[in-house]
């Protein structure tokens, strides 16, 4: 691995050493609040010049639920969500690209649009950050790389343990295209998140390193895994310590956990990571508790609930980056920011 200095976000490690940095909250939860229908996902009724017009009017198949498409058809929705989190105090916002890979977009017949989705999404996040950044408070755009709907480690067929529905090379190629477009669009950081299969993550990290060497760019890389149940393991079977051992060679800016669990259940696994990953910053962005379909956000915890729990992490000296995942809103992020502002960051002897 090469030792190039960061070409973007050079100030971020120093900021992380000085204070706890705030990440944004859920994208999907906020999109749901707009109650968009099939025609809105296609761009119908949107008069902005940056929209897709009638480009997707006759596109075959259902498109509702393809949140990444909204960067093309309803950029006003995505920009307003970014701005809501920035106004709430987020230092880092994620691009609307969780499912913007060829592999994920193939479910909608839109694999060929993946690059454009990433490019436009990065530009939207970059523009929002630029509007809110000040010399004393820079804001950073994090290019989000989700896990894809397929897994390289686990068979999709219980009767054929050796079967796979995606290869490492397919994942690598898809992620490389995503990384290239995100960087071109202006992101400061790359975030490989919601990792349930470490082999999928390693394909993403390989693609990132490959892009760095080919381009001469080197951005901070954040990695966030997902503990799926009370066993304390990611879906592909690793404990969080084993997960860290599998990805530490990348020398990420941060390692952490997100999604699947609320903060209360996530705590022992963040404690474990903070213990083993001594030279790396720790991130934590939990769900707003457990799912509740009767709630406006789909999750139980109020901003006061989530911020109180995250404050305990900060008070214990476990974290450097905190935010929210499923069910969290700008109100959650604002409350989290207030709650941790009185706490020093976890000491980390970070060395690039």
N, C-alpha and C positions, 0 to 999 in steps of 0.2 A: 504494500500500500504506500502511496506517495505521501509526502508531508507538506503539501501546499497549504499556505495560509488561507483563511476564508476570504473569498472575493466579495461577499455580501454579508451584511449583518455583523460586521466586525466588532461592533460595540456590545452585542448581546451577551457574550460571556461575562463581561465586566458588570453589566446591569444585573445579571443573575447572581453574581457574587455579592451584590450590594443589597438587593431586596427581592422579595417574592414577586415573580412576574405573573400577570393574569392572562390566561387564555380565554377565548370566547366559549360560548355554549353551543347547544344543539342547533344544527341547520334544519333538519327534518321537522322537528317540533315547531319551529317558527314558520316553515313553509305551510304546514298543516293549518296554521291559524288564518291563512289567506283563503282557505276553502276553495281552492282552484279546481275547476272541472276539466274534463277532457279538452274542451275547446280552448280554455285558457292555457293549458300545457302546450297546445299547438300554436299559441300566440294570438289567437283571435281576440279582437277588441283592444289590443295594445297599440297605441298610436306613436310610441316613441321611435325615433329614427334609428335607434340601436337595436330594435327588435328584428324578428325574422320575417315580419310581414305574413304573406300567405304561403311561405316556403313549406310548411308542414301540414297545410290544410288537408291534403289528400294522402298523407303518409299512411301506409297500411298498418293495421294493428293498433292496439290501445297504447297511448303514451302517458296517460295519467299515472303519476307515481314515479316517473323518470325525472327526479329532481335536478339532475345535472343538465337536462335539456333546458331548464328554465333560465340558465345563463345565456342561452341564445334567444329564447322566445319571450321571457319576462325578466330582463336584466334589472328592471326597476325593483322587483321583489327581492332579488339577491342583494342588490346594493343597499336596500333599506334594512335588511337583516344585518349586514356587515356594519352599517352605520349605527344601528341600535346597540350592538355589542361594544363598538368603539366609544360611543357616548356613555355607556355604562362603565367604562374604565378598562376595557381589554387592551393589553399591550400587543397581543398576538391574535390574529384572526385567521381562520382556516378557509381555504378556497372551497368552492362548491364542487368538489371533484372526487368525493368519496367513492363514487361508482363510475368515474369517467375513464375507465379502461376499455380497450376493445373487448376484453373478455366479458366484462359486466354489461356493456352496451349491446352486446350481441343478443341479449335477451329481448331487446326492443327492436332488433334489426338495424341498429344505429352504430355498429362497430366503426364504420367509416367516418363517423363524426367525432370520435373520441379525441383526436388531436385538437380539433377546433374547440370543443367543449373546455378542454384544459387551458388553451390559450386565452379564450375569452374570460373564463372564470378567474384566471390569474390577473388579468388586466382589471377586472372589476374589484378584486380585493386590493390590488396595488393602488388603484385610484382612491378607494375608501381610506386606506392607510395614509395616503398623501394628504387627504383633506383634513385628517385629524392629527397628524404628526406636528410636533413643535420641536425646537432645538433641545428643550429640556425633557421632552417625552416623545421619543420616536415610537412609531407603531410599525409592526412587522407583519408581513403576509406569509403565512405558512402554507405551502403546497401540500394538500392532503392526498395521500395515497392509501386507499382502502384495501381490504383483503381480497376482493373479488368474490363472487358467489361460489367459486370452485376451490377445491383443496387438493394440494399436491401430495399430501401425506396419507389421506384417508380414502378408502374405497367408497364409492357411492352405492355399491351393491353388496349387501350383507352376505350374499352367496358367493362372492368372488373377492376375497381380501386383496388380491393383487391388482384389481381394476383401478384405473384412474381416469378422471374426466378432463384433466389438464396436465400438461408437461411443464417441467421447469423452464424449458426454452420458450414455450408459449407465454408463460408468465413474465419471463425476463424481457422478451420483445415488447410485450404490452406495456410493461412498466417503463421501459426505456422511452417509448413514444410519449408517455405521460410526463415523465421527468423533463424531457427536452422541451415540450410545450409549456410546462409550468415555469421553467426558468426563462424561456423566451418571453413569457407574459409578465415577468417581473417579480416573482416571489423571492423572499429573502431566506427562507428556511424550507427544508423538506421534511414532512412529517409522515412516517410510516406508522399507521395507527390501526387500532382495533384488531390486533393480530391474534387470530385463533389458531393459525397453522404456521409454525416457525419456518417451514420450508417455503411457503409463499412469501414470507417476509424476507427470507434470504435471497429470493429471486429479485425482490424489489431493491434490496440493498446492493446486490450485484449490479443491477442495472444503473443504480445511482453512481456507484464507483466507476463503472464503465463510462458513463456520461462525463463524469468529472475528468477522467483521463483524456477523453476525446476532445473536450471543449476548453479545458484550462480553467473552468469555473470550479469553485469548491464552496458549497453552502453548508451551514450547520445542518446536521441531520438529527432529528428527534425520532425516537422509537417508543411506541406505546403498545403494550400487549393487553390481552383481555383474559382474565381468569373467569372461566365460564360457570363454575359452581363451587360448592364448599370444599371440594377436594384441593383447591388451591393450585389448579393446573390449567394451562391453556388447553384448547380442545384437542390438539395433537399430542397431549400427554405430558408436557414438561412442567415442572415446578417453575416458579418465577426465577429461582437461582439458576436452574438449568437453562432457562430461556435467556437470561443475561449472559451466561457463558457462551451461548450460541451466536450472539450478535455483538459482543463486546469488541471484537476485532475491528469493527467499523469506527471505533472511538467516537460514538455519538455525543452530541452536545448534551442530550438527556435520554434517560430511560424511565419508563413509567407504566402506568396502567390506566385504562379507561373502559367505559361501557360495562355491560352485563350486570354489575353490582352497584348498589348504592355505596356511599362513603362508609357507612357503619360496617358493612361486610368486607369492604376492601382494605380496611386498616391493617390487618396482620400481614397482608401481602406487600403493602407499601413499606411496612417496617422491615420486612425481609429484604426487599430491594435496596432500601436505604443502607442496610448493613453490608450487603455484598458489593454494591456498585459505588465504592468509596470515591473514585476519581471522576464521577459523572454526576451531573445535576439530575434531580428526581422530579418527575411530573406526575400529576394525579388529576384526572378529570372524570369523576364518577357520574353515574346516572342520578337523577333526582329521586332516589329510592327505588321501590319496586313498581312495576307497571300497575296502573289502575285505569281501566277504560272509562270510568265515570269522571275522571279528572279532566280539566280543560287541557292540560298538557299531556295527559296519558300516564302521568306518574304522580306519586303521592306527596313527595316532599315540597314544602314551600321554600321560598328563598331563605327564610329564617332557619328552617331545619337544616338545609344543605350547608349553609354558611357556618352554622354552629359546629357541624361535624368536621368540615374542612379546617376550621380554626383549630380544632384539636390536633390535626395533623401538623399544622404549622407550629403550634405551641410546643409540640414534642420535638420539633426540629427535624422533620422528615422530608420536607418538600422545598422545591425551588420554583416550580411552575404549577399553578392550580387553575382550574376552570371547570366546565361542566360538559356532560355528554347528554344522552337522551333525556328529554323532559326538562332540561334547563333553559332558561330564558334570560334576556338582559337583566331582569330583576334579580335572578339568581346570581348572575355574574357581578352585579353591583354590590350585592350583599356579601358575596365571597371576598371581593376586593376590600371592602371595609373591614371585614373580620380578620383578614390576615395582614392588614397594613401595620399593625402594631407588633408583628412577629418578625424576627430576623430570619433570613433564608437558611436552609440547611447548609452547613459548611461543606464545600466540595473542593478538593484539590485538583480542579480541572486543568488538564494540560492538553492542548491540541496535538 
